[in-house]
Amino acid sequence: MHTLSSIQRNAARVIAISVLIYLTGCAGMSEREKSTAIGAGAGAIGGSILTGGSAAGAIGGAAIGGVIGHEIKK
């Protein structure tokens, strides 16, 4: 079971790093797109932390954060 937990933590880290790399390419994005991307990145990191490194937590957090970020700039 220890190996699976380690794999999940590493997957969550990869997702979070991927989102952060994606955010560096925001120069040509609208304010709404930037907010969506930032919300997804923050949600992925938060979801990963709250679930102890779970990839599912990171993905769920990214989805929720993206929706919130998108709705803030309406």
URSUL-V736612 format. One record per helix or strand of 2 or more residues. SS is the DSSP state (H for helix, E for strand). FROM is the first residue (numbers start at 1). TO is the last residue. If there is no record, write none. Layout:
BEGIN
ss:SS from:FROM to:TO
ss:SS from:FROM to:TO
END
This chain:
BEGIN
ss:H from:2 to:23
ss:H from:31 to:50
ss:H from:55 to:72
END
